[in-house]
Amino acid sequence: MKSHEDPSQVEVLIEKLRWLRLPGMAATVKDLLERAGKDNLTPAAVIDCLCDGEKHSRIRSSVERRIKDARFPEINTVDAFDFDFDPARKRLRARYLALHDLDFIAKGTNPLFIGNPGTGKTFLARALAFRACQAQKRVVFTSAPRMLTDLHGADIHGSLDRALRRYVRADLLAVDDFAVLAMDPAQAKLAFQVIAERYDYRRATLITTNRPFKDWTKVFPDPLNAEVIAKRLTERSETFLLDGKGFKPNSL
């Protein structure tokens, strides 16, 4: 190929690629053409590199969109978690890291993190949900109170079905602090609806909670409701019990 391209022609080409909504190609074509001349790349090789540039651009944009749509209050990654802090964390390390291949999403397995405040439940939940976003999965990360407030407000305004779709259709729904605060009958009904529909569609639901299942009757107004929701979650589940001491940074 030519070692030098007409700069004006290259700019026109870039504009055409942008108009065609090919930002990855538009971003790489100028440098690629220069390299093509120096390395004597074939036309097929140039096209292949352009396609790779567009592919990587779309994947990057997709991941960024998934992370934004998940609405993380804070990003956590597994490399920042101290598994050696106490024996409880060491015991769960291998099983937890195995979840990061994300097979559990396809299988509809529910990761359940149970333990006292400060033991790392939320951190592990966020890190796993973030990994799912990186794999371009649809993820919703929310606290139980925020989800129930959102659904209750939608119900009042006649848009419950639309609001439910966001929580039900996600590849992974991660609910922090589930069954922690007492619910009224309306909230319990909404919680049941989300969990039951996701169960029916075999979609993975991740929860963190500081209450063992036997204490869920203190949260739900109907003990039977608590029992059914617990069974829906535990039938296909991977349970992590964090019963060690609460983490305190060295600086505190």
C-alpha positions in Angstrom: 0.0 0.0 0.0 1.0 3.6 -0.3 3.4 4.9 2.3 1.6 8.3 2.4 -2.1 9.0 2.2 -3.7 12.4 1.3 -4.5 13.9 4.7 -7.7 15.5 3.4 -8.9 12.2 2.0 -8.2 10.5 5.3 -10.2 13.2 7.2 -13.1 12.6 4.8 -12.8 8.9 5.4 -12.9 9.5 9.2 -16.1 11.6 8.8 -17.7 8.9 6.8 -16.9 6.3 9.4 -18.3 8.5 12.1 -21.5 9.0 10.0 -21.8 5.3 9.7 -21.5 5.0 13.5 -18.2 3.2 13.4 -16.3 5.0 16.1 -13.7 2.3 16.6 -12.7 2.4 12.9 -12.7 6.2 12.9 -10.4 6.3 15.9 -7.9 3.9 14.5 -7.9 4.4 10.7 -5.3 7.3 10.6 -2.6 5.5 12.6 -3.5 2.2 10.8 -3.0 3.7 7.3 0.4 5.1 8.4 1.4 1.7 9.7 0.1 0.0 6.6 2.5 2.0 4.5 5.5 1.3 6.7 4.8 -2.4 7.2 3.4 -3.0 3.7 0.2 -4.4 5.0 -2.2 -6.0 2.6 -5.7 -4.5 2.1 -7.1 -7.6 3.8 -4.9 -7.0 6.8 -5.9 -3.4 7.0 -9.6 -4.3 6.9 -9.0 -6.9 9.6 -7.3 -4.4 11.9 -10.1 -1.9 11.3 -12.7 -4.5 12.2 -10.8 -5.4 15.4 -10.7 -1.7 16.3 -14.5 -1.4 15.9 -15.1 -4.6 17.8 -13.0 -3.5 20.8 -14.6 -0.1 20.8 -18.1 -1.7 20.9 -17.2 -4.1 23.7 -15.7 -1.2 25.7 -18.8 0.9 25.2 -21.1 -2.0 26.1 -19.2 -2.6 29.3 -19.3 1.1 30.2 -23.1 1.1 29.6 -23.6 -2.0 31.7 -21.7 -0.5 34.6 -23.7 2.7 34.3 -27.0 0.9 34.1 -26.2 -1.2 37.1 -26.1 1.9 39.3 -23.3 0.9 41.6 -23.0 3.3 44.6 -19.3 2.3 44.6 -17.1 0.1 42.4 -15.4 -2.7 44.2 -13.0 -5.3 42.5 -12.0 -8.6 43.9 -8.3 -7.9 43.8 -8.9 -5.3 46.6 -10.5 -7.8 49.0 -8.4 -9.2 51.8 -9.2 -12.9 52.0 -6.5 -13.4 54.6 -8.0 -11.1 57.1 -9.7 -13.9 59.0 -10.4 -17.7 58.7 -14.0 -17.1 57.6 -12.8 -15.2 54.5 -10.1 -17.8 53.8 -12.7 -20.6 53.8 -14.8 -19.0 51.1 -12.0 -17.8 48.8 -12.0 -20.7 46.4 -15.7 -21.1 46.1 -16.2 -17.3 45.7 -13.5 -16.9 43.0 -15.0 -19.8 41.1 -18.2 -17.7 40.7 -16.2 -15.2 38.6 -16.4 -17.5 35.6 -20.1 -16.5 35.7 -21.5 -19.9 34.9 -23.8 -19.4 37.8 -25.7 -16.8 35.8 -26.5 -19.2 33.0 -27.5 -21.9 35.5 -29.7 -19.5 37.5 -27.8 -20.1 40.7 -28.3 -17.5 43.5 -25.2 -16.3 45.4 -26.2 -15.6 49.0 -24.0 -13.7 51.4 -25.0 -14.0 55.0 -23.2 -12.5 58.0 -22.7 -9.6 60.4 -22.1 -6.0 59.3 -18.5 -5.3 58.3 -17.6 -8.8 57.3 -17.4 -8.1 53.6 -20.7 -9.1 52.2 -21.4 -6.0 50.2 -17.9 -5.8 48.9 -18.0 -9.3 47.5 -21.4 -8.7 46.0 -20.3 -5.6 44.3 -17.1 -7.2 43.0 -19.1 -10.1 41.5 -21.7 -7.8 40.0 -19.0 -5.7 38.5 -17.4 -8.8 36.9 -20.7 -9.6 35.3 -20.9 -6.1 33.8 -17.4 -6.6 32.4 -18.8 -9.7 30.6 -21.6 -7.5 29.2 -24.3 -9.0 31.4 -27.4 -6.9 32.3 -26.9 -6.2 36.0 -28.9 -4.3 38.6 -27.3 -3.5 41.9 -29.6 -2.1 44.5 -30.4 -2.1 48.2 -33.6 -3.8 49.3 -35.1 -0.5 50.7 -34.3 1.4 47.4 -35.8 -1.4 45.3 -39.0 -1.6 47.3 -39.4 2.2 47.4 -39.0 2.3 43.6 -41.5 -0.4 43.0 -44.0 1.1 45.5 -43.8 4.5 43.9 -44.3 2.9 40.5 -47.3 1.0 41.8 -48.9 4.2 43.0 -48.3 5.9 39.6 -49.6 3.0 37.6 -46.3 2.0 36.1 -45.5 -1.1 38.2 -45.1 -3.5 35.3 -42.5 -1.3 33.7 -40.6 -0.9 36.9 -40.7 -4.7 37.6 -39.2 -5.4 34.2 -35.9 -3.8 35.2 -35.5 -6.0 38.2 -37.0 -9.2 36.7 -35.2 -9.2 33.3 -31.7 -8.4 34.5 -29.2 -11.3 34.0 -28.1 -10.7 37.6 -30.1 -8.8 40.2 -28.0 -8.0 43.3 -30.0 -6.9 46.3 -28.0 -5.5 49.3 -29.4 -5.7 52.8 -32.3 -8.0 51.9 -34.6 -9.0 54.8 -32.9 -6.6 57.1 -35.6 -4.0 57.7 -39.2 -4.9 58.6 -41.6 -4.8 55.6 -45.3 -3.9 55.5 -47.7 -6.2 53.6 -47.3 -4.1 50.4 -43.5 -4.2 50.5 -43.5 -7.9 51.2 -45.8 -8.5 48.2 -43.5 -6.6 45.9 -40.4 -8.5 47.3 -42.2 -11.8 46.7 -43.1 -10.8 43.1 -39.6 -10.0 42.2 -38.1 -13.1 43.7 -40.8 -15.4 42.4 -40.7 -14.2 38.8 -36.9 -14.4 38.7 -37.2 -17.9 40.2 -39.6 -18.9 37.4 -37.3 -17.6 34.7 -34.2 -19.2 36.4 -32.4 -15.9 36.6 -29.6 -15.4 39.1 -30.5 -13.3 42.2 -27.7 -12.3 44.6 -28.5 -11.1 48.1 -26.6 -9.9 51.1 -28.3 -10.1 54.5 -27.3 -10.0 58.2 -30.3 -12.2 59.2 -30.3 -16.0 59.0 -33.3 -17.5 57.3 -34.9 -18.5 60.5 -35.2 -14.9 61.5 -36.9 -13.7 58.3 -40.3 -14.1 60.0 -39.3 -11.0 62.0 -39.1 -9.0 58.8 -42.1 -10.3 56.7 -45.6 -9.8 58.1 -46.6 -13.3 56.9 -44.4 -16.1 58.1 -45.4 -18.2 55.1 -44.3 -15.5 52.8 -40.9 -15.5 54.4 -40.6 -19.2 54.1 -41.6 -19.3 50.4 -39.1 -16.5 49.5 -36.3 -18.3 51.4 -37.1 -21.5 49.6 -37.1 -19.8 46.2 -33.7 -18.3 46.9 -32.0 -21.4 48.4 -33.3 -24.0 46.0 -30.6 -23.1 43.5 -28.0 -21.3 45.5 -24.3 -20.9 46.6 -24.3 -19.7 50.2 -21.4 -17.9 51.8 -21.4 -17.5 55.5 -19.3 -14.6 56.7 -19.2 -15.2 60.5 -15.8 -13.7 61.2 -14.9 -10.4 62.7 -15.7 -7.1 61.1 -13.0 -5.5 59.0 -11.4 -2.3 60.2 -8.8 -0.5 58.0 -5.4 0.0 59.7 -5.8 3.7 59.5 -8.8 3.7 61.9 
